[in-house]
C-alpha cells in the first residue's frame, strides 16, 4: 500500500508544468490589454506572461527580448493556437544566449511591469509594455508534441478539466 501511494505521488509530482521559480507570491492576473492601455496604473505589478520569442537584443548590462503575447493555459504554457494580443519586451539582467532564446521558441516570464519602451518596426515606432524579468522559462522545442503522451496525469486533466 505504501508503495502504491509513493508511486502515485511521484507520478503526480513529475508532471508539474512550471519550475518552482514560478511559484512566486504576489503575481497578479492582469491582461495584456489592461497594461497596454494604462501602463502607469500597473507599474511595479508582478505578472506572469508568455508567448513566442521574436528576437533578442543585447545592451550594455541587459538583454531585451521581444515576445509575441499569448494567453497561458492551465499548465502555464502559451496557447499559440489562440489569437495574439500584441507584443511586449522582456528586460533581463542576465545575458540571454541567442542560441537558446531563438525566434519562435515558447517562453513564460515572471516580472514586474516597468512601463513602456519605444521599438522601431517596419511601419514606424511603437511603444510596447516592458517587463523586468524575475524568472524566465523556455519550453522545450519537442515538448508540445509529446506533452500528453509522457504525462498521463496531464492527459487526464485535459480530458476532465
N, C-alpha and C positions, 0 to 999 in steps of 0.2 A: 504494500500500500504506500509506504514512504517513497519507494522508488517511482511509482506512478505519479505521485504529487511532485516530486523533484523533476521528473521528465516533463510534465505539463508546464511547470513554472519556467523551465529552461526554454521550451518551445515558445511560450508567450513572450518571454523577455528577449528572445533572439529576433523577433520581428518588429522591434520598435523602429519607428520611421526616422526619427531625428536623433542626432547625438545629444548627450547630456548637456553640452554647452548651450543648447537652445531652450533649456528648461529654466529660463530667466524670469523672475517675478517682475511684474510691472509692465509686461508687454500689453499694449492696448490694441484692440481690433479697430483700426482706423483705415478706411478705404483710400485707395489712390485718389479718387475724385475729391474727397474731403481735403486731403493735404494739398492737392494741386490748386484747388480753389482758394484756400485760405491757409497758406503755409505758416504764417506768423502765429496763428491760433494753436498750431500743433508743434511749434518749435520745442525741442528737447523731449518730445514724446517718443517713447520706446515702441518701435513697430517691428513686425516680422513680415517681410515682403519677399516675394520670389518672382522668378521669371527666367528668361533666356538671355545669356550674355550676348551683347552686340560687339563690344570691343573693350580693350583695357589700354589706358594710357598711364604713363608714369610721370610724376612730378618729382621735385627735389626730395621731399620727405614723405611722399604718399603715392598710392596708386588710385586711379579713378577708373571705375568700371561702369560702363553704360549697360543698363539692363532693360529689356522689354518686359513690362509688368504683366504677370498673370496671377489670378487668384490661386490660393493654395487649397489642396484637397485635404481630406481628413488626416492624411499621413504627413502633411507638410510639404508635399511635392507640388510644383507648379502645374496647373491644369492647362496644358498647352493646346488642348482641343477646344477651349473656350476663347472668346474674343479678348484681345489685349486691351487694357485701358490706356496705355501710353508707355512712356519711358521714365526711368529715374536713374540717378547717378549714385554710386556707392563709393565713398571715400574710405580707404583702408590705410592705416599707418604702416601695415606690413607691405612688402613688395609682392605683388601678385604675379606669379610666373605666367607669361603668355602661353606657354605650352599647356599648362593645366587649365588656366582660365581662358580657354579659346572660345571664339564665337560659336554660338549655337549650343553651348553647354547649359544645362539647367542648374540654377543656383537659388539658394534661400539665404537671406541676410537678416540678422537682427541688429538693429542700430537705432540711434536717435535721429529724429528729423532735425537737420541743421539749417534749413532754409531752402533757397533755390540757387541754382547756378546756371550761368549762360553757356549754351552749347551751340556751335555753328552746325547747321545742317545744309543740305543741298538747296532747300527752299528759303534759307535765311537763318537768322539767330532765333533761338527759343530758350526759354528758361524751364528747367526741369527740377523736380524735388531732389534734394541732396540728403543722403543718409550717411551718417558717420557710423561705420560698421563696428559692432562689438563682437560679432561672430559671423562667419561665412561658411556655408555648407554647399559643396559641389556634389550633385547627384552623379553617381557612376553612369557612364555612357550606356552600357548594355542593361542597366538596371530596369528601365521602363518595360522592356520586352519580357523580362523574366521575373518581374516583381511578384506576381501572384503565383507563379509556378514554384518558387522557392520559399514562399511564406504561406503555409496553409492557413494560419490564423488570419492573415491579411485577406486571403481569398474569401474566407467565411465572413469576415467583417464587411467586405464589399457586397456580398450577397444579402446580408441581413440588416445592414445599417443604411 
